[in-house]
Amino acid sequence: MALMDSPRLQSLLENRDSDRVRAALHRPNKRPEDLALMLSPGADSVIEEIAQEAKRISRERFGFTIGLFAPLYLSNICVGKCSYCGFRADLKIKRRTLTQDEIKAELDVVASYGIRDVLLVSGETPRNVSTEYMEQAIRSTLEVASSVSMEIAPVAMEDYRAMRRAGATGLTLYQETYDQDAYNKVHFFGPKGDFMYRLEALDRAGEAGLRKLTAGALFGLSHWRLEGLRLGLHAAYLQKRWWESQISIGLPRLKGTPENFDIPKPIDDRTLVHLLIVMRVFLPDVGISISTRETPEFRKNVLGLGVTQMSAGSKTEPGGYTEANVSGDQFSISDERLPKEVAEDLLSMGYDPVWKDWDRSFVSTV
């Protein structure tokens, strides 16, 4: 990942020559330099061409399939004070960690939607959400789902290995921002303050045998061009090193932050589309998810540009599927459609919603 700090690549982000961008777009084997050029201001007049190439690649590699998954929040207790997060420790919200019985009740609702791909999510609370707790939650999830991934605080490789033995399929871990100075400003307290330990977590998960690895940045914390460059390079690195795993990326942007937090570098719809299509062109085989932070209209409009998976019917508070407003949520969602409605909209647009894209026979538990 040394390329992430290359001054030459960063200088290419300032390019304003559209011809250089067009040459990068049509180069058969993309280089890191091509990624930087496609993210540069010179790409502004080439956006439509990049979008058309993203559409072509998406059809060629993924057809018209869109995977559906649901996040299940286990706990909103958090020892961290990440400035932008609705779970941060100093906020006065209703705190809760689900019991194993409550997890099963939540899973029953998710399963009734038809979803068989579940993402278990938690605030940073090692005391409440231990490795043993996660193992039990994973086993419970597999009683109704075909695959279960985790979005939890980084842990040691042996902990990831234990969760994999329990049946976990993958790990989602967003670096939040790849800009270490910006990172330190918003992660000044708690275990999340260790930038490198977080950055290397997906490697530990890959070494532990997890077969779905998802990286991402929370756009709005730092300059989007540099953030996109580093995310793209990180994903390319993961693809090369953990070639037996499915590599995906997420492109969430900051919305609905606590009242006393101003988003440092907010991005608009056009910028998010720019990021999406460049990621698809540079990383033809990665999965790309789009968050329920975005409106139904926006999510529909970007489907053909590279999106391969999306959450549906999401609740971002523990216990939210069985009873609304019983605890504080991490962020407000903009797409409140039920999974059935999302699937119907996909079908009406010519897409094939996929409720299950993983089989337990692929997972080794030895």
N, C-alpha and C positions, 0 to 999 in steps of 0.2 A: 504493500500500500504506500510505498515511498512516493509514487507518482502524485499522490494527493496533495503534496506540498511543493510541486514543481513550479518555480517562478515562470518558466516558459509557458506552461499550460495556463497559468493564471493570466499571463499577458495576452494570450489568444482570446480570452473572454472579452477583451476590449476591441477586438476586430470590428471594422465597419465596412469591409469589402464583401459585398454579396457574392462576387464570383468565387472567392475562397470558400464561402459557405456552400455554394452549389457544388464545387469540386469535392468537398468533404461529404456532402449528401450522397453523391453518386460513386464514391469510392467503394469497391466491392467489400474489402476487408477493413472495417472501421478501426481507426487508431484513437488513442486518447486525444490527440490533437483535433481530430474530426469532431469529437464530442464537444470540446471547448468552442470550436468554431460555430457549431450549430446552436450553441447557447449564447453566442455573442450578439451584439446589436446589429451586426451585418446580416443576421438571419431574419430581421424584421420584414424585409421585402421578399423573402424566400419561404415564408411561413406556409403558404398554401402548397408549395411543392413538397415541403417536409411532411405536411399533413397527408397529402396523397400517397407518399411513400409509406407513411405509418399505416394507412388504411390497407395498402397492398400487402405489407408484411403481416398485419394482423389477420387478414383473410387467409393468407398462405400458411401461417403457422398455427392459427387457432380456430379457423373457420368462423362459425357464428355461435360458438358456445360461450356462456358466461357462468362461472361458478358462483354459487350462493353460499354464504356462511353467516353464522351469528356469533357475536361476542357474548360471553357470559361472565359478568363481573362478580368476583368472589369476595372482594373486600375493598372498601374505600378508606381504610385506615392506612395512614402513610406517615413515615418518620421524616420524609423529605419536605423541603420548602421551595419546590420549583415554582418560580414566580407566576407562571402562566397557567398552572394546573388547578382544576377545581377540587382536587384531593389534597392539596398541600396542607401541611400539619397545622398551620396557624389559622386556617379558615374554620369558622364555626358552622359546621354542617352535621347532619345526622350521620354518625359513623356506624359501620356494621361489617362484620365478617360472617359469611354464611356458614351454617353448620352443614354437615354432610347430608342431612335430611333435607335441608333447604335447597342445597345444590340439586338434589334429585327432583325436587318439586319444580325448580326452574327448568331443568332439563326436560321434564315432561311437557312443558309449554313449548319449548323450542322444538322438540320432536314432533309435536302436534302440527307445527307449521310445515313439516316435511323436510326441514333442514337436517343434514347428516354430517355437516362439517362445522365443528364448534371451536371457538377460540376462547380459552380461559384467561381472564384478565384480572390483575390485582394491583393495588397500590403497593408501595415499597414498605412492607411490614413483615420482616423475617420472623418475628415472634408469633404473629397470627397466621401467616401463610408460610409454613415450613415446608421442607421437602416432603416430609411424611404426609402433611395435609394435601399437598399437590398430588402425590401418588394416589391417595384415596379419591380425590376429585377426578383424576384422569380415569381411574377404573370405573367410577360411577358414570362418567360421560360415555365411555365405550359400551355401556349397556344399551344406549339408545343411538349412538352416532358411530359412523365408520372411521372418522378421523378426528383427532383432537390436537390442537396446537396451543401454545402458551404465550402470553404476553405478560411477563412478570419481571421483577428486578433481576439483574444479572446474578448468576450463581456460579459456583465452581463446576469444573467438568464432571466430577463424580456425582454431583447433584443432578446435572442434566442426564447423566448416564442412568441414574436411578429412575428418573421420570420416563426416560425412553424405555426402560425395562417394564415400567408400569403400563406402557402402551402409547405414550405420547409420540406423535408423528412429527411435529415441527415446533419451531420457535420464531416468533415475531419480536424483533427488538429494534426500535427506532433509536438512532443516535440522538435524535431531537435536532441537534445542529452539529455539523462537522467543523464549525469555526470554534476552535478551542477557547479563544478569548470571549466570544459571545456565550459559549457553553458555561464558562466559569461564572459569568455574571448572573445567570438564572438558576444555576445549580450550586449554590454556595453553601448548602447545608445537607447533611445526610449522605448515605452511601452512593448516591448518584453523582456526587462530586468528583469521583474518579473517572476522568474522561477515557483513559486507555482501557481500564477494566471493562467499561461498557463497550467500547469499540471492538474489543477482542472477544466479546461474549459469543457472537455467532460462530467464531472459529472453535471455541470450546464446545459449542453445541454440535457443530459438524464433526468434531473429533469424537464426541460422545455417541454419534450414530444417528442423530436426528436427520430426517430426510426432506424436510421442508424448512428452508431458511429464508426469512423475510427481513430485509433491511428497509430503512426509510429515514426521512428527515421531516421535521415539523416546520414547514415553510412559513416564514414570517419572523423567525428569530435572527436571521442573518441574510446577507445578500444572496438572492435566489440563484444567480448565475453560478457563483462559487459553490453554493450548496448543491446545485444540480450536478456540477462537475464531479464533486467528491462522492456524491451518492452513486453516480454512474460508474465511477472507477471502483468504488467499494463492491458494487454488485458484480462487475466484471471480474474482480479479484476472487470473489466468492465462487463464481461460476467455474473459474479455472482450478481453484484449490479443492473445492467440494463438488467435483463434477458428477458424483453419484447422487447428489441432492438436487431437489427442485428449488431454484432460486427465484424469489419474488421481491418486489419493492412496493412500498406504499407511498402515496403522495398527499398526505394530509396537510391542510394549511390551518393556521391558527384562526379560530373563531370562538366567540362566546367565552372569552377569558374573564377571570375575576375583575371586578370593577376597578381595582387599584393597579391594574397592569395594562400598560399601553404596548401594543404590538410594535416591536422595533422596526421591522421591514415588511409591512403587509403587502400581499400580492393580489392582483386582480384576476378575473376569470381568464383573460387572454394569456396572462403569464403562466397560469396553471396549465392551460392547454399547450403552450409552448413547451413546458417541461415534459408533459405527457408524451407528445409526439416525438420529441428528441430522445427520450428514454426508449421508446419503442423502436426507433430506427437504430439507435446505438446498441440496444440489447434485444435482438429479435426474439429470443426464446424465453425471456423472463416473464413471470406472471406480474401483472400490474393491477392493484386494487384501488378503488375510489371510495372514499369514506362517506358515511351518512352525515358528516358535517356539511356536505354539499346538498343543494336542493335537488328535488326529483328532476326538474327540467335540465339542470346542468349535467346530472349523471346520465340522463338519456342522450343528451347531445354529444357526449364524449365517448359513447360506447364503441363506435367504429374506429376510434383513433388509437386504440391500443389497450383498452381496459379488458381484462380477462376474468376478474372476479370482483364481487362487491358484497358488502354486508347488507342484510335485509331484516327489517323489523327490530333493529338494534335498540337495546336499552343500555344506558351507560351508568347505571347505579346497581349495587348489589340488591337482589330481590325484585328488580324492576319488571320481570316477566310475570310474576305472580301477583304483584301488588304495586301500583304506581306510587311514586313519591314517598316511599318509606325510608329512603336514605338519600344522601347527597350524591349528585351525579358528577362525572368527570368533566363533561362538556355537553352543551345542548346540541341535539341533532336537528338537521334541517329536513331530512327525508324520513317522514314518519309512516310511510307506506308499510303495510303488512307484507310478509314474504309472498303471500298469494297474489297481492296486487302487483308487486315487483315482477313476479313471474309472468303474470298476464300481460303487463306492459312489454316485457321482453319478447314474448311470443307475438304480440301485435306488431312489433318492429322487425320480426324475422329472425330473432335470436332464439337460441335453445338454452333455457335455464338448466343448469346442472346442479342437482341437490347432493350428489355424491360423486367424488372424483378420485376416491382412494379405497383400496381394499386391504383388509387386515392381513391378508396372506403376504403382502409385500413387507410387513414390519417384522424384523427379527427381534426377539426378546431375550436372546442369550447374551 
